[in-house]
């Protein structure tokens, strides 16, 4: 699945709990900017995705546009990925 700021891939997991990986490529940005995006995405995954998902492996990759986005914009995309992934895990 692709959103404006993120790409996501999901697969069934043999584990009963969800696993989520976050990838933030350099995209010719500074380390501080990259770490900010990683921290934001990890927090959104922890709060919005993990409580809803069961038995799924999810990979989220930030697009270059994610560097210039706000927390709320990332939250909207993570929520959309959550709905998509939860429909797959059933």
Secondary structure as UniProt FT lines:
FT   STRAND          6..12
FT   STRAND          19..23
FT   TURN            27..28
FT   HELIX           31..44
FT   HELIX           45..49
FT   TURN            50..52
FT   STRAND          56..62
FT   HELIX           64..68
FT   HELIX           71..88
//
